[in-house]
Amino acid sequence: MDLRDFVSTALLDIIEGVKDAQTKTDKGTIVPAVRQNYKSVETGISELTTVEFEVTVKSDERAGSEARLSVVAAVVGGGVKGESGSSSGHAAKLTFRVPVRLAVSK
């Protein structure tokens, strides 16, 4: 899977998953509205969060086309998921964060 598709799908799935969970629970239990004060900032409680990615990618170059980064493995829930087998080419590990604002449960 291309890195672009992987990141896009993961972020959309997380955001939509939170929205789905909010409809299935009591109001205010998932991403509840929290007064923004020193204590909430200090403990990191907010609708603002970051999604952390740690992926291993390989460069996929084909004649006549642009190079693409394909996801070989990704850390998901503390475990590593990815492709098995051998492949040739350059592989690199990328670690990055994407800030997101989750929908507040009212």
Protein Blocks (a to p, Z undefined) as FASTA:
>chain_A
ZZklmmmmmmmmmmmmmmmmmmmmcehkaopaddddfklmmnopafbdcddddddddddd
dehiacddddfbdceehiacddedddedjdddddddddddddddZZ
